Amino acid sequence: MPFAALGLPAPLLRGVRAAGYQTPTPIQQRAIPGILEGKDLVGAAQTGSGKTAAFVLPVLARLLEGFHALRGLVLVPTRELAAQVETAARDYARYTKLRVGVAYGGVRIEPQERMLRGDGVDLLVATPGRLLDLHGRQSVAFEDIEVLVLDEADRMVDMGFAPDLQRILRLLPKKRQTLMFSATMPPELNKVAGQALIDPMRIDLAPATRTVAGITQAVYPVPKHLKTDLLDEVLKRTSMGSVIVFVRTKHGADRLARQLERRGHSVAALHGNRTQSQRERALRDLKRGRVQLLVATDIASRGIDVDDITHVINFDVPHTPEDYVHRIGRTGRAEATGDAFTLMSPEERRDVEGIERFLGRSILRVQIPDFDYGRRQAAPEPGMHFRERERESGGARSGGSRGGRSESSSRPSAPAAPQAPSHGRRPAKADDRRSRRRM
Ligand code: AMP
């Protein structure tokens, strides 16, 4: 489908061509016609999907018709996103007379006031706190606003902007079009959405390019040979519902499933060597709560669609950042309550760093108190391959050198990663969310 078929006016099509776009992305194809018709929208699409153009183009089309005033408002969580959206909007609007402005905190307010009071803008991209400040100083009026966009709405809520959003909603004209983009729908946002949107169309396109906001991520550094022990500890210390444990190989999946079973967990395994009926049974058992843990390989995970996975645990760090995003996308689907833990051996550190670069942020390192990270490292049993040791000792919790926690915890602990912060017994929500910040 070409852009021309979407119903956009000619000057905007020129702007799109000048931006170098050939064909609309899926979200643009699905969202633009409906927005042009004036419908409200909830879109679960993320950065990288082309969502900015999906709302900016039809909003600009609407603003092209009618008088010059502040009629379009885009609210975003951060100044970076504000600047990005503004740049995109200016690009698409370059063959029109529409004026686009931006306002965010952390910089002087006066130039923004001059911009708004002078010639004014048709479309304003703003962070909620600064917008309210401007409104408080009577530098911006909302009475002509006819279209509102909440972009990355869950991040706004995450950053503590829910009360500001509600205040802004109260100040805006009731008769307007509202578009909301959000990767997840936390309860607070649901409330905002209930107030802000009328019978919205819903578009759910969450590509595996960035992680879903609301998923709490943590990395547990641990020597490779202690991964099963650490996983066992994490499972015991954390309250979890249904869990998917990811491993790299089919063989590894079977082995880990056996080891976990021997330690008293209810487990099913899912991988390419399983028959269709075995796979279906594994998924059914997980869905119905007959098993708590599903040990799966990446390939097998593609079709998994279980709503209330509370935790995803990467027993092995995935090969690629895309696989990581895909894996952790299994949790936090319905609500923003998913946790994603990754067990990282020293050999996997670079892979984790690659994931962090891809995500554009670091993931908190977590260390379990009382867990003996130094166990067996100093003196591996001579002549015994790691796999054999694993097989031999897996589940042999009574007796033997592996067994008792009390024995191991009495030894001095040697953290796998010196920078890892320690914390209380239940792994704290490894939360790198920012505290409330007025922008
Ligand atoms: P977004 O998801 O809005 O952050 O967009 C991601 C990137 O895709 C941006 O660099 C856009 O310029 C680009 N983009 C958006 N729509 C298209 C399209 N239809 N064709 C090619 N690139 C696009």
Residues whose N, C-alpha, C, O or C-beta is under 5 A from the ligand:
A	BS01	AMP	Y21 Q22 T23 P24 T25 Q46 T47 G48 S49 G50 K51 T52 A53
